[in-house]
């Protein structure tokens, strides 16, 4: 009997469940004008009251809920510097909401700064915004932010292009860092943290996807990808000094720009998270990405784990537990800091022989040793290749409240959805 029970536990660790979670469609703001609105979603849950949550989509749309995501209000935000996509929504440790985005400032040049707007409450108007110092007409793109939970400092990393989409070999891309110690009122001058640059073509040879994470002693980690594959930088003094050069972690098979049938474009850009819970994996770093090491028709979701501050890492661990040899792509992850549990969301084609696409969530409750897959979408959708569909999904997990958010496309129409997972 004990052997049978043990085998059953092992089996359940790998089986793909189809548990039904309620999914909610988020309303499009009445004054939304962008043709591809409601893609590239970002979502955040209030650290002290998980019933409160915020979300954003391109170009300038904003959503908030006060009842755990059952009902949402939506509007479009404005800024004198322009709002031009790549929304990143966060709360700081006090529960103050922030909306970071690209700019299109008519007084200077397009995409010359990353703007930080914040509000007193989720239902309040956002301020005009602040930003790290621009660098002439150089393009600032693809930012991400983390809050230091011990100091409430805001850390931001992103890609700087000498000239976006330039074929000139003298133009390069690099990764920069800035921080705010006063809730986004002011920012430090941008600091280059990548020794090795890339080209400006927004492709495999471009350095991109910089995501910061904070360790249990306040140490700061950043990972990204580019010509040298997946790499990591580290600072022990809040971003004042960094390693002499970034550390190579893993080859990204097939590059970070992926070919997925019927997708306008797709990428496998990395996501970095650190476990700050009181659990057995406190301090563990998790690097999440997609690649095509198993073939161009078999994209998969992976993680690597480090338990010694990024000194050593495990081999790549496959997250999606199917053996379909189909595409899993557009991954994002989060760590619930109350438990240390890992949550992943991604598009998935395991059930079909064509471009029909589901949304799946994978969960690991043992530090990435085993995973359980659950289908979140009620029905599949088939994207239209000619319609821009963004670059990523998102997920937030706080105190057992997990909110995966994704876009779907039906007959070329994009809609936005969130699953209520508790």
C-alpha positions in Angstrom: 0.0 0.0 0.0 2.8 2.4 0.9 4.5 1.7 -2.5 1.3 2.4 -4.3 0.8 5.6 -2.4 4.4 6.7 -3.2 3.9 6.0 -6.9 0.6 8.0 -6.9 2.4 11.0 -5.3 5.1 10.9 -8.0 2.5 10.6 -10.7 0.5 13.5 -9.4 3.7 15.6 -9.3 3.9 15.5 -13.0 0.3 15.2 -14.3 -1.3 18.1 -16.1 -4.5 19.1 -14.3 -7.5 20.8 -15.9 -8.8 22.4 -12.7 -11.3 25.1 -13.5 -10.5 28.5 -12.3 -12.8 31.5 -12.9 -11.5 33.8 -15.6 -12.5 37.4 -15.9 -12.4 39.7 -18.9 -11.0 43.2 -18.2 -13.0 46.0 -19.8 -11.3 48.1 -22.5 -11.2 51.8 -21.5 -13.8 53.9 -23.2 -11.2 56.3 -24.7 -8.7 53.6 -25.7 -7.6 54.4 -29.3 -4.6 52.1 -29.9 -5.3 49.5 -32.5 -3.5 46.8 -30.5 -4.7 47.8 -27.0 -4.9 45.1 -24.3 -1.7 43.3 -25.1 1.6 43.3 -23.2 -0.1 43.1 -19.8 1.4 43.8 -16.4 -0.2 43.1 -13.1 0.6 43.8 -9.4 -1.2 42.9 -6.1 -1.2 45.2 -3.1 1.4 43.8 -0.6 -0.9 44.5 2.4 -4.3 44.0 1.0 -4.4 41.3 -1.8 -7.9 42.3 -2.7 -6.5 45.4 -4.3 -4.7 45.0 -7.6 -3.6 47.0 -10.7 -2.8 46.2 -14.3 -1.8 47.9 -17.5 -1.6 47.3 -21.2 -0.2 49.2 -24.2 -0.2 51.9 -25.1 -1.6 53.7 -22.0 -4.4 51.7 -20.5 -4.8 51.2 -16.7 -7.0 48.8 -14.7 -7.7 48.4 -11.0 -9.8 46.1 -8.8 -10.7 46.4 -5.2 -12.4 43.0 -4.8 -9.6 40.5 -5.8 -10.1 40.8 -9.5 -13.8 39.9 -9.7 -14.6 43.3 -11.1 -12.3 45.9 -12.8 -12.4 49.6 -13.6 -10.4 50.9 -16.6 -9.1 54.2 -17.9 -6.3 55.6 -20.0 -3.5 57.5 -18.3 -1.7 60.6 -19.7 1.6 62.3 -19.1 3.1 65.5 -20.5 6.0 63.2 -21.7 3.7 60.9 -23.6 2.8 57.3 -22.8 4.0 54.9 -25.4 3.7 51.3 -24.1 5.8 48.7 -22.2 3.7 49.2 -19.1 5.2 47.9 -15.8 2.9 48.1 -12.8 4.1 47.7 -9.2 3.3 48.6 -5.6 6.0 49.7 -3.2 6.1 48.4 0.4 3.6 51.1 1.5 1.1 50.1 -1.1 1.7 53.1 -3.4 0.9 52.2 -7.1 3.3 53.0 -9.9 3.0 52.9 -13.7 6.3 52.8 -15.6 6.2 53.3 -19.4 8.0 54.4 -22.5 7.7 58.1 -23.5 7.1 60.0 -26.7 8.0 63.5 -25.7 7.2 66.0 -28.5 9.7 68.6 -27.0 12.6 66.2 -27.5 12.6 62.9 -29.3 10.7 59.6 -29.4 11.5 57.0 -26.7 14.2 59.2 -25.1 13.2 58.3 -21.5 11.5 55.9 -19.1 8.7 57.6 -17.2 7.6 56.7 -13.7 4.1 57.8 -12.7 2.5 57.2 -9.3 -0.7 57.8 -7.4 -1.9 58.0 -3.8 -4.4 55.2 -4.4 -5.3 52.8 -7.2 -8.4 54.9 -8.0 -6.6 58.2 -7.9 -5.1 60.2 -10.8 -1.4 59.5 -11.5 1.1 62.4 -11.3 2.8 63.8 -14.4 5.8 61.5 -13.9 9.5 61.5 -13.3 12.4 59.8 -15.1 16.1 59.1 -15.1 18.2 61.6 -17.0 17.8 61.1 -20.8 20.9 60.6 -23.0 20.3 62.9 -25.9 18.3 61.1 -28.6 19.3 57.6 -27.6 16.4 55.3 -27.2 15.5 53.9 -23.8 13.4 50.7 -24.0 12.2 47.4 -22.3 12.5 48.4 -18.7 11.7 46.4 -15.6 11.6 47.4 -11.9 11.9 45.8 -8.5 11.2 47.3 -5.0 13.8 46.7 -2.3 11.5 45.3 0.5 13.9 46.4 3.2 14.4 50.1 2.1 11.5 50.7 -0.3 14.1 51.8 -2.9 13.0 51.4 -6.5 15.6 49.7 -8.8 15.1 50.0 -12.6 17.1 48.4 -15.5 16.6 48.7 -19.2 18.2 48.7 -22.7 19.7 51.8 -24.2 20.0 51.9 -28.0 22.3 54.3 -29.7 19.8 54.4 -32.5 16.9 51.9 -32.6 16.8 49.5 -35.5 20.1 50.9 -36.8 22.2 48.6 -39.1 25.3 50.8 -38.5 27.9 48.5 -36.7 29.1 51.6 -34.8 25.7 51.8 -33.0 25.2 49.5 -30.0 22.8 48.5 -27.3 23.7 48.3 -23.6 22.1 47.7 -20.2 21.7 50.6 -17.8 20.5 51.0 -14.1 18.9 53.7 -12.1 17.3 53.9 -8.7 15.0 56.1 -6.6 15.2 56.4 -2.8 12.3 58.8 -2.5 9.3 56.9 -4.0 10.1 58.0 -7.6 10.5 61.7 -7.0 14.1 61.7 -8.2 16.3 59.2 -9.9 20.1 58.5 -10.0 21.9 59.1 -13.2 21.7 56.0 -15.5 24.8 53.8 -15.0 26.0 51.3 -17.6 26.2 47.8 -16.0 26.8 45.7 -19.1 30.4 45.5 -20.2 29.5 43.8 -23.4 27.0 45.5 -25.7 25.0 44.3 -28.6 23.7 45.6 -31.9 20.6 47.9 -32.3 18.4 45.6 -34.4 16.1 44.5 -31.6 17.0 40.9 -32.3 19.2 38.0 -31.0 22.4 40.1 -31.1 20.8 42.9 -29.1 21.2 43.0 -25.3 17.7 43.0 -23.9 15.3 41.7 -21.2 17.1 43.2 -18.1 15.1 42.3 -15.0 16.3 43.1 -11.4 15.8 41.1 -8.2 16.7 41.8 -4.6 18.2 39.1 -2.3 17.6 38.5 1.4 20.5 40.7 2.4 19.6 43.6 0.1 22.0 42.4 -2.7 20.9 43.3 -6.2 20.9 41.0 -9.1 20.1 41.7 -12.8 19.9 39.2 -15.7 19.4 39.7 -19.4 20.1 38.1 -22.7 21.9 38.9 -26.0 25.0 37.8 -28.0 26.5 36.0 -24.9 23.3 34.2 -24.0 21.8 34.5 -20.6 24.0 36.6 -18.3 23.9 38.1 -14.7 25.2 41.1 -13.0 25.4 41.7 -9.2 25.8 44.6 -6.8 26.3 44.4 -3.0 25.9 48.1 -2.4 22.5 49.1 -3.8 23.7 49.6 -7.3 26.7 51.8 -6.6 29.3 49.2 -7.9 28.9 46.1 -9.9 31.0 43.1 -11.0 33.7 43.9 -13.5 31.7 42.1 -16.2 28.5 40.1 -16.5 28.6 36.4 -15.8 27.5 34.0 -18.5 24.9 31.6 -17.3 23.4 29.7 -20.2 23.3 29.6 -24.0 19.8 30.6 -25.2 19.2 28.0 -27.9 17.7 29.5 -31.0 18.3 33.0 -29.6 15.8 35.1 -27.7 13.7 36.0 -30.8 11.6 32.9 -31.5 9.6 31.9 -34.6 6.2 30.7 -33.5 3.6 29.9 -36.3 1.0 32.6 -36.8 2.5 34.8 -34.2 3.4 38.3 -35.3 6.6 38.0 -33.2 7.7 36.1 -30.1 10.5 36.2 -27.7 12.1 34.1 -24.9 13.4 37.0 -22.8 14.4 36.0 -19.2 12.7 36.8 -15.9 14.5 36.8 -12.6 13.0 36.3 -9.1 14.4 35.8 -5.7 12.7 33.8 -2.8 12.5 36.1 0.2 10.0 33.9 2.1 10.8 32.2 5.4 10.7 28.9 3.7 13.5 26.4 3.0 14.5 28.1 -0.2 14.9 31.6 1.1 17.5 33.4 -0.9 17.2 31.1 -4.0 17.3 32.9 -7.3 15.2 31.6 -10.2 15.8 32.5 -13.8 12.9 31.8 -16.2 13.0 31.9 -20.0 12.0 30.1 -23.2 14.2 28.6 -25.9 14.2 26.0 -28.7 17.0 23.6 -27.6 14.5 20.8 -28.4 14.0 22.0 -32.0 12.4 24.8 -33.9 8.9 23.2 -33.6 9.3 22.6 -29.8 9.7 25.7 -27.7 9.8 25.0 -24.0 9.8 26.9 -20.7 12.8 26.6 -18.4 14.3 27.8 -15.2 17.7 27.7 -13.6 18.2 28.0 -9.8 21.0 29.3 -7.7 21.2 28.9 -3.9 24.5 30.7 -3.3 23.9 34.2 -4.6 24.4 33.4 -8.2 27.8 31.8 -7.8 26.6 28.5 -9.2 23.4 27.5 -11.0 21.6 24.3 -11.7 21.3 23.0 -15.3 18.2 24.1 -17.1 15.0 22.6 -15.7 12.0 22.2 -17.9 8.8 23.8 -16.4 6.0 22.6 -18.7 5.4 18.9 -18.0 4.0 17.8 -21.3 5.9 15.6 -23.8 3.9 16.9 -26.8 6.9 18.4 -28.6 4.7 21.5 -29.3 5.2 25.2 -28.5 5.1 26.7 -25.0 6.1 30.4 -25.1 5.7 33.9 -23.7 6.6 32.8 -20.1 6.4 34.9 -17.0 6.9 33.9 -13.4 6.5 35.1 -9.8 7.3 33.9 -6.3 4.8 34.1 -3.5 6.9 35.5 -0.8 4.6 34.2 1.9 5.3 30.6 0.9 8.2 30.5 -1.6 5.9 28.8 -4.1 6.7 29.4 -7.8 4.0 30.3 -10.4 4.4 30.5 -14.1 2.1 31.5 -16.9 2.6 30.9 -20.7 0.9 30.2 -24.0 0.7 26.5 -24.8 -0.1 24.5 -27.9 0.3 21.0 -26.5 -3.3 20.0 -27.3 -3.4 20.9 -31.0 -1.7 20.2 -34.3 -2.3 23.8 -35.6 -1.9 27.3 -34.2 -4.7 27.0 -31.6 -3.4 28.3 -28.4 -4.3 27.8 -24.7 -3.0 29.5 -21.6 -1.4 27.3 -18.9 -0.1 27.9 -15.4 2.6 25.8 -13.8 3.2 25.7 -10.1 6.2 24.4 -8.0 5.8 24.1 -4.3 9.3 22.5 -3.7 11.7 25.0 -5.1 11.6 23.9 -8.7 12.0 20.1 -8.2 8.5 19.3 -9.4 5.8 21.1 -11.3 2.0 20.9 -11.8 0.5 22.2 -15.0 -3.1 23.6 -15.2 -5.0 24.9 -18.2 -6.4 28.3 -17.4 -8.1 29.3 -20.7 -11.6 28.0 -21.2 -11.3 27.7 -24.9 -8.3 28.0 -27.3 -7.7 31.0 -29.6 -5.9 31.3 -32.9 -3.8 34.4 -33.4 -3.7 36.3 -36.7 -0.1 36.7 -37.8 -0.6 40.2 -39.2 -1.8 41.6 -35.9 0.7 42.8 -33.3 0.3 40.7 -30.1 3.0 42.2 -27.8 6.0 40.5 -26.2 4.9 39.0 -22.9 2.3 37.9 -20.4 2.4 38.5 -16.6 1.6 37.0 -13.2 1.5 38.3 -9.6 1.4 36.2 -6.5 0.9 37.6 -3.0 -0.2 35.8 0.2 -1.8 32.9 -1.7 -3.6 35.2 -4.2 -2.3 34.4 -7.7 -3.4 36.4 -10.7 -2.1 35.3 -14.1 -3.0 37.9 -16.8 -3.0 37.3 -20.6 -4.2 38.5 -23.9 -6.1 36.4 -26.4 -7.0 37.1 -30.0 -10.2 36.0 -31.8 -10.7 36.9 -35.4 -7.9 39.6 -35.0 -9.6 41.2 -32.0 -7.5 41.3 -28.8 -9.1 41.0 -25.4 -7.6 40.9 -21.9 -8.2 38.2 -19.2 -7.2 37.3 -15.7 -7.6 34.0 -13.8 -8.8 34.1 -10.1 -6.4 31.6 -8.5 -6.5 31.4 -4.7 
